[in-house]
Amino acid sequence: MSIPEIKQKLSIQEVLEHYQIPVKNQMCRCPFHEDQTPSMQVFNDSNTVRCYSGNCPQSNKVIDVIDFIMYYEKLTKAESIKKAQTFIGEPSSRYSNGRVKEYQELPMNKLEEVFYKMKQNLRQSKKANEYTLSRNLTPEQLEIGYNGRTYKGIVNCIVFPLKDHHNKIVSFYGRSIKDHQHYYLKNRQGLYPGYPPKETKNLILTESIIDSASLLQIEKIREKYSVLACYGTNGFTSEHKQAIQELQHLEEIIIIFDNDQAGKQATEKLAKELTNQNPQLQLTTLELPNKDINETHQLHTPEIFTELIEKRKTIERSPEKHSIENPPKKEPNLTLTQINQLIEQSGIIGEENTRLLLFIIASSYKTPKPLHAIVQGSSGSGKTHLISKIADLMPPEDVLRFTRITESSLYNWGEWDLVGKNIIIEDLDGLKEEALYSLRELISSQKLSSSVSVKDKKGNIKSTQKKVRGIFSSLSATTKGDIYEDNMSRSFILAVDESIEQSQKIIAYQNKKYAGELSSLQEKQAQKQLQDYIRSLQNLEVINPYATKLQLPQEVHKIRRLNQMYQSIIQQVTYLNQKNRRISADNQIITEKEDLQQATEVLFESIILKIDELDGSLRQFFERLKTHLKSKDQEFYLREVRQKLNISKTQMFRYIQHLKELDYIRSTGGQNTTGYKYKIIYWDDFEKLRNQIKEQLQKQINKL
């Protein structure tokens, strides 16, 4: 048995129980030093322990099941592996991440009678009813009992019956309403809620009995699906297998385990087992918005499950045979520098920081707090092309592209349709105020709520609340970035590079493509590599230990808002670097100094835009104008500058009007027939300010 298999099959809880080390509130006394006060923390999700005492020889080490046996019995690594294998053969008392106890065996012919009394007890117990209410379980719809003090070992438990082929109760499952522990009869047998009907075509497998009970209360689920509970992440038994084999009409199994790492790993493992059992079976899964089915049931209306099931995804089959000719695929592992190189290979030329920042923002759609960007540039500057090319680097199944958004269309999506998506809005300027308002609400509050009229089953019209969740990242294009900056508080404003140098880079690239010197296949390979990398990332929390030591320059406009964005970009850079970062025992990615450096560099231009009262394209024009004039005292005609800088009449008029409003230039004379003269009256040294800000930020990072 391999080390990963041992770690998967043997829990840290079982090892602690073997050595008779009691655990309370996920803490225990460390056996590796004299420990009067519990200093060892138990991490059931990662199957490890960690002692925080400085007196411990294993202080602050993350200790897995094999290491624990090795340290406890003073064995070699090889000896501890063999010892761990013997533990796996012991009677299991494991149930998911909780502790399981077996309670006294009851005569088989007494079980029906006992459960009848337990149902009566439930009706009479205030505490038990409060508990079932807190879990959103309805005794009138379900078979639930309660054991107060009648049967030794199962005090204060709500009880569910496990049934055999003939729908007879053959065992019980108990859940303590006091400490949430799990209990079974000895020699557990039977299934919950029972063996699926023989005509079953669609079967839902849940991780726990309470999860199954939650689904059984939903009429639309009962009408279309059979439901069967596993007994934890490792609780798919031979009896479950036998029951499924007997379903001759079965077409699909939907696996809905907990929305955590253990649940996802168990889903993958179970899918492989079911594939081996029946390769023709369709296997699907869905991602819950909360921890598990029951918590989702508590926090949402029942309709959420039908919506989630409608959006369920097929579980990819992976039982490939590998050989020298067909080696196993390696999981992609990229640095931020390599990501930027692949972005260029995909066909996005120049604008190194802007393109990387847009990629970072777009990729945040998988996180709980996604980011948003508005790309500003003059007409024809390539802003829409840029965000569209970035979207091509995201998994296509997760991208929604909108040329326009009508006034009320965002209210009409399903509650979860926009969750976990990257949204592209090609023309923000074309949106009417009502559409802009709804978009602002989704970005700022992550939800829309509206009162709508619907017909009930009897045809009566009634009002109800409709919700749309907005947990998505977005990239938008506009010619008027300054307008949207205040309205969309969580959006980064970026400017397209409209310089002659950037135009020359793009033209050179286009010419090479037409000459056949560049391969379209290379672009597609780069796109696919980045898409696969995004798919492979785990949705883990990021912890930045340097967060309190970072400060933005005081010159920054709206510093509170930008500080939040700065910290968000650091988190997202860490998230993208996760395969090169330390993962804590709590499954948290730890930010390193390199992440701070990369985030600061990539965000620098956006920070500068927050300092500058000129928007991105206007700043670029003003700097080009100063370079052309060379002197503050030099007067100029608009036609002369327009022709020299190759700017359209409309765009030139907009730039001049804005600069006049901000008192950067003024008219010095002239007339309609010959044209008006202008002069710069505020010649700022913006490049000097840029260098000062950059030096200030770099010094801060160097100190760390």
VMD Tcl script that draws the C-alpha trace (Angstrom):
set ca {
  {0.00 0.00 0.00}
  {1.41 3.38 -1.02}
  {1.88 6.31 1.39}
  {-0.93 8.39 -0.25}
  {-3.29 5.40 0.07}
  {-2.44 5.02 3.76}
  {-3.06 8.74 4.38}
  {-6.37 8.52 2.56}
  {-7.62 5.44 4.42}
  {-6.30 6.21 7.90}
  {-7.54 9.28 9.75}
  {-5.57 11.18 12.38}
  {-8.60 10.75 14.64}
  {-8.22 6.95 14.48}
  {-4.51 7.18 15.31}
  {-5.22 9.38 18.35}
  {-7.96 6.99 19.52}
  {-5.56 4.04 19.12}
  {-3.10 5.72 21.49}
  {-5.97 6.77 23.78}
  {-5.33 10.49 23.37}
  {-8.61 12.35 24.01}
  {-9.50 15.30 21.79}
  {-11.70 18.21 22.83}
  {-12.53 21.18 20.62}
  {-9.90 20.02 18.11}
  {-7.15 20.24 20.79}
  {-5.29 17.54 22.73}
  {-2.29 17.20 25.02}
  {0.85 16.64 23.00}
  {2.38 13.20 23.71}
  {5.85 14.32 22.63}
  {6.53 16.52 25.67}
  {5.14 17.19 29.16}
  {1.95 19.02 28.30}
  {-0.30 20.18 31.14}
  {-2.43 22.42 28.90}
  {-3.45 21.04 25.47}
  {-1.06 22.56 22.93}
  {-1.59 20.21 19.98}
  {-4.23 21.15 17.41}
  {-6.00 18.49 15.33}
  {-6.74 19.35 11.70}
  {-9.26 16.79 10.49}
  {-9.55 18.38 7.05}
  {-5.85 17.85 6.27}
  {-5.53 14.73 8.49}
  {-2.67 16.25 10.50}
  {-1.75 17.61 13.94}
  {0.52 20.43 15.02}
  {2.01 21.28 18.43}
  {2.45 24.99 19.15}
  {4.56 24.60 22.30}
  {8.14 25.83 22.11}
  {9.13 23.03 24.54}
  {8.14 20.30 22.10}
  {10.85 18.63 19.96}
  {8.26 18.57 17.15}
  {7.21 22.20 17.69}
  {5.26 23.75 14.78}
  {5.75 20.71 12.55}
  {2.81 19.56 10.46}
  {2.55 15.89 11.49}
  {0.57 13.40 9.40}
  {-0.60 9.91 10.48}
  {2.67 8.18 9.52}
  {4.87 10.79 11.21}
  {2.73 10.62 14.36}
  {3.26 6.85 14.65}
  {6.98 7.30 13.92}
  {7.46 9.95 16.64}
  {5.17 8.25 19.17}
  {6.75 4.78 18.96}
  {10.25 6.01 17.99}
  {10.26 3.97 14.78}
  {11.92 4.44 11.44}
  {9.86 5.77 8.56}
  {9.63 2.31 6.99}
  {8.56 0.73 10.29}
  {5.91 3.40 10.87}
  {4.45 2.79 7.38}
  {4.07 -0.93 8.16}
  {2.54 -0.07 11.53}
  {0.05 2.32 9.90}
  {-1.10 -0.48 7.58}
  {-2.03 -2.60 10.59}
  {-4.16 0.29 11.94}
  {-6.20 0.27 8.74}
  {-7.22 -3.29 9.45}
  {-8.70 -2.34 12.84}
  {-12.50 -1.85 13.18}
  {-13.18 1.65 11.85}
  {-14.85 4.26 14.00}
  {-14.44 6.98 11.44}
  {-17.25 9.06 9.98}
  {-16.18 11.95 7.77}
  {-14.38 14.46 9.98}
  {-16.37 13.71 13.12}
  {-15.93 11.08 15.79}
  {-18.12 7.97 15.62}
  {-19.27 5.76 18.47}
  {-21.13 2.46 18.25}
  {-23.95 2.08 20.71}
  {-25.53 -1.01 22.23}
  {-26.92 -3.67 19.93}
  {-30.69 -4.10 19.96}
  {-32.64 -7.25 19.01}
  {-33.72 -7.08 15.33}
  {-37.39 -7.76 16.04}
  {-37.44 -4.85 18.50}
  {-36.20 -2.15 16.14}
  {-39.55 -1.21 14.60}
  {-41.10 -0.92 18.06}
  {-38.14 1.05 19.41}
  {-38.24 3.53 16.54}
  {-41.99 4.07 17.00}
  {-41.26 5.15 20.58}
  {-38.40 7.37 19.39}
  {-40.77 9.22 17.03}
  {-43.09 9.86 19.96}
  {-40.14 11.11 22.00}
  {-39.28 13.60 19.27}
  {-42.75 15.14 19.36}
  {-42.46 15.59 23.13}
  {-38.90 16.96 23.30}
  {-38.46 20.72 23.01}
  {-34.67 20.43 22.61}
  {-34.91 17.83 19.86}
  {-37.50 19.89 17.98}
  {-35.32 22.99 18.26}
  {-32.40 21.01 16.83}
  {-34.37 19.63 13.87}
  {-35.71 23.13 13.22}
  {-32.15 24.55 13.25}
  {-31.18 21.97 10.61}
  {-34.32 22.76 8.59}
  {-35.56 19.17 8.97}
  {-39.32 18.59 9.12}
  {-40.33 15.48 11.14}
  {-43.75 15.44 9.43}
  {-42.03 14.79 6.09}
  {-39.26 12.51 7.32}
  {-38.75 9.45 9.49}
  {-36.93 10.94 12.49}
  {-36.92 9.82 16.09}
  {-35.29 11.05 19.27}
  {-33.57 9.14 22.04}
  {-33.34 11.03 25.30}
  {-32.05 8.75 28.05}
  {-33.77 5.47 27.18}
  {-30.87 3.67 25.54}
  {-27.41 3.83 27.04}
  {-24.71 5.36 24.85}
  {-27.02 7.31 22.54}
  {-28.23 10.02 24.89}
  {-29.51 13.21 23.22}
  {-29.54 11.88 19.65}
  {-31.96 12.37 16.80}
  {-32.25 8.98 15.11}
  {-32.73 7.87 11.49}
  {-33.65 4.28 10.52}
  {-31.49 2.24 8.11}
  {-33.48 -0.26 6.04}
  {-32.96 -3.51 4.15}
  {-34.26 -4.88 0.81}
  {-37.72 -5.38 2.27}
  {-37.91 -1.84 3.66}
  {-37.54 -3.16 7.23}
  {-35.50 -1.29 9.85}
  {-32.28 -3.21 10.46}
  {-30.13 -0.53 12.11}
  {-30.03 3.07 13.35}
  {-27.93 6.17 12.78}
  {-27.87 8.72 15.61}
  {-26.68 12.33 15.56}
  {-26.04 13.95 18.93}
  {-27.88 17.27 19.35}
  {-25.34 18.23 22.00}
  {-21.88 17.64 20.51}
  {-22.74 16.57 16.91}
  {-21.07 13.14 17.22}
  {-22.22 10.25 15.02}
  {-23.46 6.87 16.31}
  {-24.35 3.52 14.72}
  {-25.52 0.15 15.95}
  {-22.82 -2.53 16.00}
  {-22.35 -4.34 12.71}
  {-23.96 -1.49 10.83}
  {-26.21 -2.60 8.00}
  {-29.01 -1.18 5.90}
  {-29.27 1.97 3.80}
  {-30.87 5.37 4.21}
  {-33.61 6.16 3.33}
  {-33.71 2.59 2.02}
  {-32.92 0.63 -1.12}
  {-33.67 2.73 -4.23}
  {-36.74 1.67 -6.27}
  {-35.89 -0.79 -9.05}
  {-37.18 1.60 -11.75}
  {-34.67 4.32 -10.72}
  {-33.02 6.09 -13.66}
  {-31.37 9.00 -11.83}
  {-29.75 8.52 -8.43}
  {-28.30 11.16 -6.08}
  {-25.53 10.07 -3.69}
  {-24.93 12.35 -0.69}
  {-22.10 12.37 1.83}
  {-24.32 12.10 4.89}
  {-27.73 10.98 6.09}
  {-28.81 14.49 7.11}
  {-27.89 15.71 3.61}
  {-30.16 13.03 2.09}
  {-32.93 13.92 4.53}
  {-32.67 17.56 3.40}
  {-33.20 16.59 -0.25}
  {-36.07 14.21 0.54}
  {-38.12 17.20 1.74}
  {-38.06 18.78 -1.75}
  {-40.95 17.60 -3.91}
  {-39.23 18.23 -7.26}
  {-36.25 16.13 -6.14}
  {-38.46 13.25 -4.99}
  {-40.37 13.30 -8.29}
  {-37.32 12.95 -10.54}
  {-34.56 11.35 -8.46}
  {-33.88 8.60 -5.96}
  {-31.66 9.62 -3.06}
  {-29.13 7.46 -1.21}
  {-26.84 8.47 1.66}
  {-23.22 7.39 2.03}
  {-21.77 7.20 5.53}
  {-19.13 9.90 5.16}
  {-16.35 10.44 2.62}
  {-15.19 6.83 3.01}
  {-18.69 5.47 3.66}
  {-19.57 3.94 0.28}
  {-20.04 0.33 1.40}
  {-20.45 -3.03 -0.33}
  {-24.17 -2.72 0.42}
  {-24.30 0.54 -1.55}
  {-22.53 -1.18 -4.47}
  {-24.96 -4.09 -4.40}
  {-27.98 -1.79 -4.32}
  {-26.70 0.15 -7.35}
  {-25.90 -3.03 -9.31}
  {-29.52 -4.12 -8.96}
  {-30.81 -0.96 -10.68}
  {-31.25 -2.24 -14.23}
  {-32.60 1.07 -15.60}
  {-30.03 3.34 -13.95}
  {-28.64 5.98 -16.36}
  {-27.00 8.58 -14.14}
  {-25.56 9.07 -10.66}
  {-25.20 12.62 -9.30}
  {-22.57 12.78 -6.54}
  {-23.19 15.70 -4.16}
  {-20.55 15.62 -1.44}
  {-19.41 18.49 0.81}
  {-17.93 21.61 -0.78}
  {-14.48 21.15 0.75}
  {-11.22 19.47 -0.21}
  {-12.15 16.17 1.45}
  {-15.51 16.14 -0.31}
  {-13.96 16.86 -3.72}
  {-11.31 14.18 -3.30}
  {-13.95 11.68 -2.18}
  {-16.09 12.57 -5.21}
  {-13.19 11.85 -7.54}
  {-12.40 8.58 -5.77}
  {-16.03 7.42 -5.80}
  {-16.41 8.34 -9.47}
  {-13.48 6.07 -10.36}
  {-14.98 3.24 -8.33}
  {-18.38 3.63 -10.01}
  {-16.72 3.82 -13.44}
  {-15.01 0.49 -12.82}
  {-18.34 -0.94 -11.69}
  {-20.26 0.37 -14.73}
  {-18.26 2.22 -17.45}
  {-21.47 3.18 -19.32}
  {-22.96 5.06 -16.36}
  {-23.18 8.85 -16.63}
  {-21.53 10.47 -13.60}
  {-22.16 14.12 -12.73}
  {-21.60 16.47 -9.84}
  {-22.36 20.05 -8.82}
  {-20.69 22.68 -6.69}
  {-22.65 23.79 -3.65}
  {-22.64 27.48 -2.67}
  {-22.24 26.51 0.99}
  {-20.45 23.86 3.05}
  {-22.85 20.97 2.42}
  {-26.37 20.13 1.28}
  {-27.97 20.73 4.66}
  {-26.34 24.14 5.14}
  {-27.43 25.12 1.62}
  {-30.95 23.91 2.50}
  {-30.93 26.10 5.61}
  {-29.77 29.26 3.82}
  {-31.75 29.11 0.57}
  {-35.13 28.28 -0.87}
  {-35.66 24.70 -2.15}
  {-35.57 25.93 -5.76}
  {-31.80 26.34 -5.52}
  {-31.30 22.57 -5.76}
  {-33.26 22.23 -8.98}
  {-31.26 25.14 -10.43}
  {-27.94 23.62 -9.31}
  {-28.87 20.18 -10.64}
  {-29.82 21.67 -13.99}
  {-26.30 23.13 -14.17}
  {-24.54 19.95 -13.04}
  {-21.28 19.04 -14.74}
  {-20.08 15.72 -16.08}
  {-17.25 14.14 -14.09}
  {-14.36 13.51 -16.44}
  {-13.32 9.85 -16.64}
  {-9.64 9.26 -16.08}
  {-8.89 5.51 -16.06}
  {-6.19 5.87 -18.77}
  {-3.50 3.27 -19.28}
  {-0.09 4.87 -19.50}
  {3.01 3.63 -21.24}
  {6.29 5.00 -22.52}
  {4.48 6.04 -25.72}
  {1.53 7.45 -23.74}
  {2.90 8.91 -20.49}
  {0.57 10.39 -17.86}
  {-0.08 14.10 -18.26}
  {1.71 16.32 -15.80}
  {-0.37 18.87 -13.93}
  {0.57 22.34 -15.22}
  {2.78 24.38 -12.91}
  {3.44 27.96 -14.03}
  {5.10 31.02 -12.54}
  {3.70 34.51 -13.15}
  {6.57 35.23 -15.56}
  {5.75 32.10 -17.56}
  {2.07 33.08 -17.58}
  {2.97 36.47 -19.07}
  {5.12 34.78 -21.73}
  {2.21 32.51 -22.68}
  {-0.10 35.55 -22.85}
  {2.27 37.02 -25.46}
  {2.44 33.71 -27.34}
  {-1.36 33.73 -27.48}
  {-1.22 36.90 -29.59}
  {-1.36 39.81 -27.10}
  {1.63 41.94 -28.03}
  {3.24 44.60 -25.80}
  {1.45 46.14 -22.78}
  {3.21 43.59 -20.55}
  {1.87 44.89 -17.23}
  {-1.62 45.71 -18.48}
  {-2.19 42.31 -20.08}
  {-0.90 40.47 -17.00}
  {-3.06 42.57 -14.66}
  {-6.11 41.88 -16.84}
  {-5.33 38.14 -16.73}
  {-4.98 38.27 -12.93}
  {-8.31 40.09 -12.62}
  {-10.14 37.80 -15.06}
  {-8.86 34.63 -13.33}
  {-10.34 35.75 -10.00}
  {-13.80 34.51 -11.06}
  {-13.20 31.27 -9.16}
  {-12.64 33.06 -5.83}
  {-15.25 34.31 -3.29}
  {-14.41 37.98 -4.00}
  {-13.71 38.34 -7.73}
  {-12.15 41.45 -9.26}
  {-13.26 43.76 -12.07}
  {-11.49 45.94 -14.64}
  {-12.54 48.74 -16.97}
  {-10.18 49.27 -19.91}
  {-10.25 52.83 -21.20}
  {-8.97 54.05 -24.56}
  {-9.92 56.19 -27.52}
  {-12.09 54.85 -30.33}
  {-10.20 52.27 -32.40}
  {-7.39 51.89 -29.84}
  {-7.92 48.13 -29.51}
  {-9.43 48.04 -26.01}
  {-12.27 45.66 -26.97}
  {-9.83 43.40 -28.82}
  {-7.60 43.32 -25.72}
  {-10.27 42.20 -23.25}
  {-11.62 39.70 -25.77}
  {-8.16 38.12 -26.19}
  {-7.75 37.91 -22.41}
  {-11.14 36.16 -22.19}
  {-9.86 33.60 -24.70}
  {-7.31 32.54 -22.07}
  {-10.01 31.57 -19.56}
  {-11.78 28.17 -19.76}
  {-14.46 28.83 -22.43}
  {-17.17 27.11 -20.38}
  {-16.75 29.83 -17.73}
  {-16.88 32.90 -20.01}
  {-19.96 35.01 -20.87}
  {-19.56 37.71 -23.57}
  {-22.00 40.59 -23.98}
  {-21.99 43.13 -26.80}
  {-24.85 44.95 -25.05}
  {-26.98 44.57 -21.93}
  {-30.61 45.69 -21.97}
  {-32.22 47.57 -19.08}
  {-33.70 44.64 -17.12}
  {-31.84 41.64 -18.56}
  {-29.51 41.14 -15.59}
  {-32.55 40.72 -13.29}
  {-33.79 37.81 -15.41}
  {-30.87 35.43 -14.92}
  {-31.28 32.46 -12.57}
  {-30.03 32.98 -9.02}
  {-26.74 31.11 -9.62}
  {-26.25 31.55 -13.39}
  {-23.68 34.35 -12.99}
  {-21.73 32.71 -10.17}
  {-18.24 31.52 -11.06}
  {-18.16 33.25 -14.45}
  {-15.86 35.67 -16.25}
  {-18.03 38.31 -17.96}
  {-16.87 40.41 -20.92}
  {-18.74 43.65 -21.74}
  {-17.48 44.96 -25.07}
  {-18.99 48.46 -24.88}
  {-19.77 49.92 -21.49}
  {-20.73 53.24 -23.09}
  {-23.67 51.63 -24.89}
  {-25.42 50.62 -21.66}
  {-28.43 52.62 -20.50}
  {-28.63 53.87 -16.92}
  {-30.88 51.04 -15.68}
  {-28.49 48.42 -17.08}
  {-25.52 50.27 -15.56}
  {-27.31 50.43 -12.21}
  {-27.93 46.67 -12.12}
  {-24.33 45.99 -13.16}
  {-23.04 48.31 -10.42}
  {-25.15 46.49 -7.84}
  {-23.88 43.08 -8.94}
  {-20.27 44.27 -8.78}
  {-20.58 46.16 -5.47}
  {-23.09 44.02 -3.53}
  {-22.71 40.73 -5.43}
  {-26.49 40.38 -5.72}
  {-29.66 41.78 -7.25}
  {-33.01 41.48 -5.53}
  {-36.33 42.27 -7.17}
  {-40.02 41.84 -6.41}
  {-41.81 39.90 -9.17}
  {-45.30 38.52 -9.76}
  {-45.75 34.77 -10.34}
  {-48.64 32.35 -10.61}
  {-49.03 29.63 -8.00}
  {-50.30 26.11 -8.75}
  {-53.91 27.28 -8.56}
  {-53.33 30.09 -11.04}
  {-53.40 32.86 -8.44}
  {-50.97 35.73 -8.91}
  {-48.72 36.48 -5.95}
  {-45.58 38.50 -5.33}
  {-42.27 36.89 -4.55}
  {-38.62 37.88 -4.27}
  {-36.21 37.01 -7.07}
  {-32.47 37.02 -6.47}
  {-29.51 37.01 -8.84}
  {-26.05 36.39 -7.38}
  {-23.15 38.30 -8.88}
  {-19.99 36.43 -7.85}
  {-18.11 36.88 -11.14}
  {-15.09 38.72 -12.51}
  {-15.59 41.18 -15.36}
  {-13.65 43.04 -18.05}
  {-15.30 46.03 -19.75}
  {-14.23 48.49 -22.44}
  {-15.00 52.23 -22.57}
  {-13.82 55.51 -24.03}
  {-14.80 57.33 -20.79}
  {-13.03 55.65 -17.88}
  {-13.39 58.67 -15.58}
  {-17.20 58.38 -15.69}
  {-17.30 54.85 -14.31}
  {-14.57 55.09 -11.68}
  {-16.89 56.42 -8.97}
  {-19.82 54.25 -9.99}
  {-18.00 50.93 -9.86}
  {-16.06 51.04 -6.63}
  {-14.49 47.61 -7.00}
  {-13.24 48.14 -10.57}
  {-9.66 48.78 -11.68}
  {-9.33 51.46 -14.36}
  {-6.66 50.61 -16.94}
  {-5.55 52.49 -20.04}
  {-4.69 51.03 -23.42}
  {-1.21 51.92 -24.65}
  {-1.87 54.22 -27.63}
  {1.76 55.12 -28.24}
  {3.48 54.94 -31.64}
  {5.86 52.32 -30.24}
  {2.97 50.03 -29.29}
  {1.40 50.48 -32.72}
  {4.69 49.50 -34.34}
  {4.87 46.31 -32.20}
  {1.36 45.30 -33.24}
  {1.99 46.03 -36.94}
  {5.23 44.03 -36.87}
  {3.41 41.08 -35.31}
  {0.60 41.29 -37.87}
  {3.11 41.38 -40.74}
  {4.90 38.29 -39.43}
  {1.60 36.42 -39.30}
  {0.76 37.36 -42.88}
  {4.27 36.32 -43.93}
  {3.74 32.88 -42.37}
  {6.53 33.42 -39.84}
  {4.17 32.89 -36.89}
  {1.99 29.84 -36.35}
  {-1.68 30.05 -35.36}
  {-1.22 26.64 -33.76}
  {1.28 28.16 -31.31}
  {-1.32 30.75 -30.26}
  {-3.94 28.06 -29.66}
  {-1.49 25.91 -27.68}
  {-0.65 28.87 -25.43}
  {-4.36 29.56 -24.93}
  {-5.07 25.93 -24.02}
  {-2.13 25.76 -21.61}
  {-3.41 28.80 -19.71}
  {-6.99 27.49 -19.74}
  {-5.83 24.16 -18.30}
  {-3.80 25.95 -15.65}
  {-6.82 27.96 -14.49}
  {-8.90 24.75 -14.36}
  {-6.25 23.06 -12.20}
  {-6.18 25.74 -9.47}
  {-7.70 24.88 -6.10}
  {-10.08 27.37 -4.50}
  {-8.08 27.88 -1.30}
  {-8.00 30.83 1.08}
  {-4.98 33.17 0.86}
  {-3.26 34.51 3.98}
  {-0.90 37.48 3.60}
  {1.34 37.77 6.70}
  {2.74 41.08 5.36}
  {-0.65 42.78 4.93}
  {-0.28 45.11 7.93}
  {3.17 46.29 6.78}
  {2.09 47.64 3.40}
  {1.17 51.27 2.75}
  {0.29 53.15 -0.40}
  {1.66 56.64 -1.12}
  {-0.38 59.42 0.47}
  {-0.65 61.15 -2.92}
  {-3.00 58.41 -4.09}
  {-6.52 59.54 -4.96}
  {-9.18 57.63 -2.91}
  {-6.54 55.72 -0.98}
  {-8.95 53.55 1.05}
  {-10.49 52.07 -2.05}
  {-7.15 51.50 -3.76}
  {-5.65 49.89 -0.65}
  {-8.39 47.27 -0.72}
  {-7.70 46.67 -4.41}
  {-3.95 46.45 -3.78}
  {-4.45 43.77 -1.13}
  {-6.85 41.94 -3.47}
  {-4.28 41.84 -6.27}
  {-1.66 40.48 -3.86}
  {-4.11 37.75 -2.88}
  {-4.85 36.90 -6.51}
  {-1.15 36.81 -7.45}
  {-0.61 34.39 -4.54}
  {-3.59 32.36 -5.74}
  {-2.08 32.04 -9.23}
  {1.29 31.12 -7.69}
  {-0.28 28.51 -5.39}
  {1.63 25.54 -6.85}
  {4.88 27.25 -5.87}
  {3.68 28.34 -2.44}
  {3.44 26.79 1.03}
  {0.00 25.41 1.93}
  {-0.76 25.59 5.66}
  {-2.32 22.83 7.72}
  {-5.60 24.74 7.36}
  {-5.34 24.52 3.56}
  {-4.42 28.19 3.26}
  {-1.94 29.54 0.69}
  {0.71 31.71 2.35}
  {1.78 34.89 0.53}
  {5.53 35.30 0.00}
  {7.58 38.45 -0.64}
  {7.83 37.58 -4.33}
  {4.04 37.90 -4.56}
  {4.24 41.43 -3.12}
  {6.91 42.40 -5.64}
  {4.95 40.99 -8.58}
  {1.66 42.54 -7.46}
  {3.26 45.97 -7.01}
  {4.91 45.89 -10.42}
  {1.81 44.77 -12.25}
  {-0.44 47.23 -10.43}
  {1.91 50.21 -10.70}
  {0.27 51.83 -13.72}
  {-3.17 51.48 -12.12}
  {-1.83 53.14 -8.96}
  {-0.46 55.97 -11.08}
  {-3.86 56.43 -12.74}
  {-5.40 56.78 -9.27}
  {-2.95 59.59 -8.50}
  {-3.46 61.36 -11.82}
  {-6.50 63.56 -12.39}
  {-6.18 62.89 -16.14}
  {-7.57 59.60 -17.42}
  {-5.26 57.18 -19.19}
  {-5.66 58.21 -22.82}
  {-5.77 61.93 -21.92}
  {-2.50 61.59 -19.96}
  {-0.88 59.86 -22.93}
  {-2.00 62.68 -25.25}
  {-0.79 65.39 -22.85}
  {2.67 63.80 -22.52}
  {2.92 63.51 -26.32}
  {1.84 67.15 -26.63}
  {4.57 68.27 -24.19}
  {7.18 66.26 -26.06}
  {6.09 67.87 -29.34}
  {6.11 71.44 -27.99}
  {9.33 71.04 -25.92}
  {8.61 74.29 -24.03}
  {5.87 75.68 -21.80}
  {5.94 78.97 -23.69}
  {5.34 77.42 -27.09}
  {1.92 78.23 -28.59}
  {0.17 75.79 -30.95}
  {-2.71 75.41 -33.38}
  {-5.00 72.35 -33.07}
  {-4.63 71.42 -36.74}
  {-0.85 71.39 -36.48}
  {-0.86 69.09 -33.43}
  {-3.63 66.87 -34.82}
  {-1.68 66.22 -38.00}
  {1.65 65.76 -36.23}
  {0.28 63.30 -33.65}
  {-2.13 61.64 -36.10}
  {-5.27 62.15 -34.01}
  {-8.84 62.41 -35.32}
  {-10.67 65.73 -35.15}
  {-13.32 64.35 -32.75}
  {-10.76 62.85 -30.40}
  {-8.66 66.01 -30.50}
  {-11.67 68.13 -29.59}
  {-12.42 65.89 -26.58}
  {-8.83 66.05 -25.32}
  {-8.63 69.86 -25.65}
  {-11.99 70.39 -23.92}
  {-10.93 68.24 -20.94}
  {-7.55 69.94 -20.62}
  {-9.23 73.36 -20.70}
  {-11.74 72.31 -18.01}
  {-8.89 71.11 -15.78}
  {-6.87 74.34 -16.39}
  {-3.96 72.61 -18.09}
  {-4.22 74.74 -21.28}
  {-5.94 77.95 -22.37}
  {-6.66 79.79 -25.61}
  {-4.28 82.66 -26.33}
  {-6.00 84.17 -29.38}
  {-6.90 83.55 -32.99}
  {-10.17 83.48 -34.92}
  {-12.56 81.13 -36.66}
  {-11.04 81.64 -40.10}
  {-7.41 81.02 -39.15}
  {-7.92 78.84 -36.06}
  {-7.29 79.42 -32.37}
  {-3.94 79.38 -30.62}
  {-3.42 77.48 -27.35}
  {-0.77 77.38 -24.67}
  {0.03 74.99 -21.81}
  {-0.39 76.84 -18.49}
  {0.24 73.86 -16.18}
  {3.33 71.91 -17.23}
  {3.44 69.14 -14.62}
  {6.48 66.90 -14.13}
  {4.53 63.67 -14.15}
  {7.51 61.44 -14.94}
  {9.29 62.67 -11.81}
  {6.22 61.87 -9.71}
  {6.05 58.37 -11.26}
  {9.66 57.69 -10.32}
  {9.14 58.93 -6.74}
  {6.12 56.65 -6.26}
  {7.92 53.67 -7.72}
  {10.95 54.23 -5.48}
  {8.71 54.61 -2.43}
  {6.87 51.33 -3.07}
  {10.12 49.47 -3.79}
  {11.74 50.69 -0.57}
  {8.76 49.39 1.37}
  {9.11 45.91 -0.12}
  {12.90 45.91 0.35}
  {12.42 46.56 4.08}
  {10.45 43.34 4.36}
}
mol new
graphics top color blue
foreach p $ca { graphics top sphere $p radius 0.5 }
foreach p [lrange $ca 0 end-1] q [lrange $ca 1 end] { graphics top cylinder $p $q radius 0.2 }
display resetview
